[in-house]
Amino acid sequence: MTLCPIAIVAGCKKCPAFNACPLKGVIGDYKPEDGAAKPPPEGSGKPR
């Protein structure tokens, strides 16, 4: 549920406080991108 008035009107990414906002995922509409935050799965590295 979006409660932030800026997120309702323009969206989180267009807000001037986007980088500093600690609640963009709680009261805003921000959703992190799927591939950006996922670590590589175990065993996918080079063999030692």
MMTF fields as JSON, N, C-alpha, C and O atoms, coordinates in Angstrom:
{
  "mmtfVersion": "1.0.0",
  "mmtfProducer": "UNKNOWN",
  "numBonds": 191,
  "numAtoms": 192,
  "numGroups": 48,
  "numChains": 1,
  "numModels": 1,
  "chainsPerModel": [1],
  "groupsPerChain": [48],
  "chainIdList": ["A"],
  "bondAtomList": [4, 2, 8, 6, 12, 10, 16, 14, 20, 18, 24, 22, 28, 26, 32, 30, 36, 34, 40, 38, 44, 42, 48, 46, 52, 50, 56, 54, 60, 58, 64, 62, 68, 66, 72, 70, 76, 74, 80, 78, 84, 82, 88, 86, 92, 90, 96, 94, 100, 98, 104, 102, 108, 106, 112, 110, 116, 114, 120, 118, 124, 122, 128, 126, 132, 130, 136, 134, 140, 138, 144, 142, 148, 146, 152, 150, 156, 154, 160, 158, 164, 162, 168, 166, 172, 170, 176, 174, 180, 178, 184, 182, 188, 186],
  "bondOrderList": [1, 1, 1, 1, 1, 1, 1, 1, 1, 1, 1, 1, 1, 1, 1, 1, 1, 1, 1, 1, 1, 1, 1, 1, 1, 1, 1, 1, 1, 1, 1, 1, 1, 1, 1, 1, 1, 1, 1, 1, 1, 1, 1, 1, 1, 1, 1],
  "groupList": [{"groupName": "MET", "atomNameList": ["N", "CA", "C", "O"], "elementList": ["N", "C", "C", "O"], "formalChargeList": [0, 0, 0, 0], "bondAtomList": [1, 0, 2, 1, 3, 2], "bondOrderList": [1, 1, 2], "singleLetterCode": "M", "chemCompType": "L-PEPTIDE LINKING"}, {"groupName": "THR", "atomNameList": ["N", "CA", "C", "O"], "elementList": ["N", "C", "C", "O"], "formalChargeList": [0, 0, 0, 0], "bondAtomList": [1, 0, 2, 1, 3, 2], "bondOrderList": [1, 1, 2], "singleLetterCode": "T", "chemCompType": "L-PEPTIDE LINKING"}, {"groupName": "LEU", "atomNameList": ["N", "CA", "C", "O"], "elementList": ["N", "C", "C", "O"], "formalChargeList": [0, 0, 0, 0], "bondAtomList": [1, 0, 2, 1, 3, 2], "bondOrderList": [1, 1, 2], "singleLetterCode": "L", "chemCompType": "L-PEPTIDE LINKING"}, {"groupName": "CYS", "atomNameList": ["N", "CA", "C", "O"], "elementList": ["N", "C", "C", "O"], "formalChargeList": [0, 0, 0, 0], "bondAtomList": [1, 0, 2, 1, 3, 2], "bondOrderList": [1, 1, 2], "singleLetterCode": "C", "chemCompType": "L-PEPTIDE LINKING"}, {"groupName": "PRO", "atomNameList": ["N", "CA", "C", "O"], "elementList": ["N", "C", "C", "O"], "formalChargeList": [0, 0, 0, 0], "bondAtomList": [1, 0, 2, 1, 3, 2], "bondOrderList": [1, 1, 2], "singleLetterCode": "P", "chemCompType": "L-PEPTIDE LINKING"}, {"groupName": "ILE", "atomNameList": ["N", "CA", "C", "O"], "elementList": ["N", "C", "C", "O"], "formalChargeList": [0, 0, 0, 0], "bondAtomList": [1, 0, 2, 1, 3, 2], "bondOrderList": [1, 1, 2], "singleLetterCode": "I", "chemCompType": "L-PEPTIDE LINKING"}, {"groupName": "ALA", "atomNameList": ["N", "CA", "C", "O"], "elementList": ["N", "C", "C", "O"], "formalChargeList": [0, 0, 0, 0], "bondAtomList": [1, 0, 2, 1, 3, 2], "bondOrderList": [1, 1, 2], "singleLetterCode": "A", "chemCompType": "L-PEPTIDE LINKING"}, {"groupName": "VAL", "atomNameList": ["N", "CA", "C", "O"], "elementList": ["N", "C", "C", "O"], "formalChargeList": [0, 0, 0, 0], "bondAtomList": [1, 0, 2, 1, 3, 2], "bondOrderList": [1, 1, 2], "singleLetterCode": "V", "chemCompType": "L-PEPTIDE LINKING"}, {"groupName": "GLY", "atomNameList": ["N", "CA", "C", "O"], "elementList": ["N", "C", "C", "O"], "formalChargeList": [0, 0, 0, 0], "bondAtomList": [1, 0, 2, 1, 3, 2], "bondOrderList": [1, 1, 2], "singleLetterCode": "G", "chemCompType": "PEPTIDE LINKING"}, {"groupName": "LYS", "atomNameList": ["N", "CA", "C", "O"], "elementList": ["N", "C", "C", "O"], "formalChargeList": [0, 0, 0, 0], "bondAtomList": [1, 0, 2, 1, 3, 2], "bondOrderList": [1, 1, 2], "singleLetterCode": "K", "chemCompType": "L-PEPTIDE LINKING"}, {"groupName": "PHE", "atomNameList": ["N", "CA", "C", "O"], "elementList": ["N", "C", "C", "O"], "formalChargeList": [0, 0, 0, 0], "bondAtomList": [1, 0, 2, 1, 3, 2], "bondOrderList": [1, 1, 2], "singleLetterCode": "F", "chemCompType": "L-PEPTIDE LINKING"}, {"groupName": "ASN", "atomNameList": ["N", "CA", "C", "O"], "elementList": ["N", "C", "C", "O"], "formalChargeList": [0, 0, 0, 0], "bondAtomList": [1, 0, 2, 1, 3, 2], "bondOrderList": [1, 1, 2], "singleLetterCode": "N", "chemCompType": "L-PEPTIDE LINKING"}, {"groupName": "ASP", "atomNameList": ["N", "CA", "C", "O"], "elementList": ["N", "C", "C", "O"], "formalChargeList": [0, 0, 0, 0], "bondAtomList": [1, 0, 2, 1, 3, 2], "bondOrderList": [1, 1, 2], "singleLetterCode": "D", "chemCompType": "L-PEPTIDE LINKING"}, {"groupName": "TYR", "atomNameList": ["N", "CA", "C", "O"], "elementList": ["N", "C", "C", "O"], "formalChargeList": [0, 0, 0, 0], "bondAtomList": [1, 0, 2, 1, 3, 2], "bondOrderList": [1, 1, 2], "singleLetterCode": "Y", "chemCompType": "L-PEPTIDE LINKING"}, {"groupName": "GLU", "atomNameList": ["N", "CA", "C", "O"], "elementList": ["N", "C", "C", "O"], "formalChargeList": [0, 0, 0, 0], "bondAtomList": [1, 0, 2, 1, 3, 2], "bondOrderList": [1, 1, 2], "singleLetterCode": "E", "chemCompType": "L-PEPTIDE LINKING"}, {"groupName": "SER", "atomNameList": ["N", "CA", "C", "O"], "elementList": ["N", "C", "C", "O"], "formalChargeList": [0, 0, 0, 0], "bondAtomList": [1, 0, 2, 1, 3, 2], "bondOrderList": [1, 1, 2], "singleLetterCode": "S", "chemCompType": "L-PEPTIDE LINKING"}, {"groupName": "ARG", "atomNameList": ["N", "CA", "C", "O"], "elementList": ["N", "C", "C", "O"], "formalChargeList": [0, 0, 0, 0], "bondAtomList": [1, 0, 2, 1, 3, 2], "bondOrderList": [1, 1, 2], "singleLetterCode": "R", "chemCompType": "L-PEPTIDE LINKING"}],
  "groupTypeList": [0, 1, 2, 3, 4, 5, 6, 5, 7, 6, 8, 3, 9, 9, 3, 4, 6, 10, 11, 6, 3, 4, 2, 9, 8, 7, 5, 8, 12, 13, 9, 4, 14, 12, 8, 6, 6, 9, 4, 4, 4, 14, 8, 15, 8, 9, 4, 16],
  "groupIdList": [1, 2, 3, 4, 5, 6, 7, 8, 9, 10, 11, 12, 13, 14, 15, 16, 17, 18, 19, 20, 21, 22, 23, 24, 25, 26, 27, 28, 29, 30, 31, 32, 33, 34, 35, 36, 37, 38, 39, 40, 41, 42, 43, 44, 45, 46, 47, 48],
  "secStructList": [7, 7, 7, 7, 2, 2, 2, 2, 2, 6, 7, 4, 4, 4, 1, 6, 6, 6, 6, 6, 7, 6, 6, 6, 6, 6, 6, 1, 7, 7, 7, 7, 7, 6, 6, 6, 1, 7, 7, 7, 7, 6, 6, 7, 1, 7, 7, 7],
  "xCoordList": [0.842, 0.0, 0.881, 1.754, 0.667, 1.458, 0.835, -0.316, 1.601, 1.129, 1.818, 1.278, 2.988, 3.746, 3.054, 2.753, 2.802, 2.104, 2.897, 2.302, 4.216, 5.025, 4.973, 4.885, 5.027, 4.962, 3.597, 3.511, 2.549, 1.214, 1.13, 0.566, 1.694, 1.59, 2.608, 2.246, 3.877, 4.926, 5.673, 6.27, 5.656, 6.427, 7.712, 8.253, 8.189, 9.384, 10.624, 11.385, 10.826, 12.056, 12.148, 13.245, 11.049, 11.07, 11.147, 11.218, 11.135, 11.183, 12.593, 13.569, 12.72, 14.051, 14.776, 15.998, 14.061, 14.675, 14.812, 14.975, 14.75, 14.766, 15.99, 15.848, 17.178, 18.398, 18.483, 19.088, 17.907, 18.009, 16.805, 16.838, 15.766, 14.532, 14.683, 14.885, 14.589, 14.702, 13.402, 13.407, 12.308, 11.006, 10.408, 9.212, 11.21, 10.656, 10.012, 9.075, 10.474, 9.875, 8.734, 8.002, 8.574, 7.526, 6.296, 5.183, 6.505, 5.355, 5.275, 4.28, 6.307, 6.319, 6.016, 5.55, 6.292, 5.996, 7.253, 7.19, 8.404, 9.666, 9.761, 9.471, 10.172, 10.416, 11.807, 12.063, 12.713, 14.063, 14.039, 13.17, 14.989, 15.067, 15.48, 16.267, 14.964, 15.185, 16.647, 17.137, 17.347, 18.695, 19.777, 20.903, 19.486, 20.518, 20.986, 22.174, 20.123, 20.477, 20.731, 21.113, 20.533, 20.686, 22.156, 22.829, 22.656, 24.022, 24.044, 23.007, 25.193, 25.256, 24.979, 25.325, 24.372, 24.073, 25.348, 26.372, 25.279, 26.416, 26.839, 25.998, 28.127, 28.619, 28.716, 29.07, 28.41, 28.46, 29.816, 30.042, 30.716, 32.029, 32.985, 32.625, 34.208, 35.227, 35.678, 35.724, 36.007, 36.519, 37.898, 38.67, 38.189, 39.478, 40.525, 41.661],
  "yCoordList": [-1.184, 0.0, 1.239, 1.38, 2.114, 3.335, 4.432, 4.813, 4.941, 5.998, 7.331, 8.381, 7.302, 8.523, 9.364, 8.852, 10.64, 11.466, 11.655, 11.766, 11.693, 11.845, 10.564, 10.615, 9.411, 8.134, 7.938, 7.326, 8.442, 8.341, 9.158, 8.703, 10.368, 11.279, 10.956, 10.837, 10.814, 10.699, 9.375, 8.999, 8.664, 7.43, 7.669, 8.775, 6.643, 6.765, 7.211, 8.054, 6.652, 6.948, 8.398, 8.865, 9.119, 10.523, 11.47, 12.685, 10.944, 11.757, 12.315, 11.596, 13.586, 14.157, 13.517, 13.624, 12.863, 12.23, 10.721, 10.01, 10.22, 8.777, 8.091, 7.057, 8.633, 7.991, 7.974, 7.061, 8.936, 9.033, 8.436, 8.318, 8.064, 7.599, 6.169, 5.245, 5.972, 4.622, 3.826, 2.618, 4.469, 3.809, 3.649, 3.385, 3.801, 3.734, 2.392, 2.337, 1.319, 0.0, -0.287, -1.259, 0.563, 0.345, 1.199, 0.683, 2.516, 3.401, 3.863, 4.467, 3.587, 3.994, 2.831, 1.776, 3.044, 2.016, 1.367, 0.672, 1.582, 1.061, -0.444, -0.974, -1.127, -2.568, -2.788, -2.395, -3.405, -3.625, -4.532, -5.395, -4.332, -5.153, -6.563, -6.749, -7.553, -8.956, -9.373, -9.997, -9.066, -9.551, -8.766, -9.252, -7.59, -6.736, -7.177, -7.052, -7.676, -7.947, -9.42, -9.753, -10.299, -11.726, -12.141, -11.847, -12.821, -13.344, -14.582, -15.218, -14.938, -16.136, -17.39, -17.425, -18.402, -19.618, -20.36, -20.232, -21.135, -21.917, -22.909, -23.481, -23.106, -24.094, -23.581, -24.346, -22.309, -21.813, -21.187, -20.756, -21.137, -20.555, -21.538, -22.676, -21.079, -21.93, -22.977, -22.689, -24.167, -25.192, -24.795, -24.136, -25.205, -24.836, -25.849, -25.682],
  "zCoordList": [0.0, 0.0, 0.0, 0.857, -0.928, -1.038, -0.189, -0.402, 0.779, 1.656, 1.408, 1.757, 0.82, 0.579, -0.499, -1.577, -0.225, -1.217, -2.509, -3.581, -2.43, -3.645, -4.462, -5.689, -3.793, -4.501, -5.163, -6.228, -4.555, -5.141, -6.425, -7.42, -6.401, -7.542, -8.632, -9.803, -8.257, -9.267, -9.249, -10.258, -8.139, -8.014, -7.237, -7.239, -6.584, -5.743, -6.522, -6.047, -7.707, -8.444, -8.902, -9.211, -8.955, -9.365, -8.163, -8.346, -6.959, -5.741, -5.536, -5.75, -5.123, -4.896, -3.705, -3.61, -2.807, -1.641, -1.808, -0.817, -3.032, -3.297, -2.697, -2.044, -2.9, -2.417, -0.895, -0.334, -0.223, 1.232, 1.957, 3.182, 1.258, 1.896, 2.424, 1.636, 3.747, 4.292, 4.202, 4.437, 3.872, 3.859, 2.467, 2.343, 1.421, 0.061, -0.239, -1.035, 0.363, 0.155, 1.102, 0.919, 2.13, 3.127, 2.829, 2.734, 2.683, 2.44, 0.992, 0.591, 0.204, -1.202, -2.122, -1.69, -3.408, -4.405, -4.959, -5.973, -4.307, -4.811, -4.63, -3.558, -5.693, -5.656, -6.232, -7.37, -5.477, -6.007, -7.233, -7.359, -8.124, -9.328, -8.952, -8.024, -9.655, -9.319, -9.389, -8.448, -10.433, -10.639, -9.916, -9.809, -9.423, -8.864, -7.479, -7.183, -6.635, -5.25, -4.952, -3.83, -5.903, -5.628, -5.709, -6.697, -4.675, -4.76, -5.642, -5.828, -6.183, -7.027, -6.193, -5.012, -6.773, -6.02, -5.638, -6.308, -4.561, -4.098, -5.175, -5.869, -5.305, -6.256, -7.69, -8.587, -7.928, -9.293, -9.623, -10.753, -8.639, -8.877, -9.526, -9.827, -9.735, -10.338, -9.332, -8.136, -9.774, -8.854, -8.339, -9.035, -7.121, -6.516, -6.76, -6.316]
}
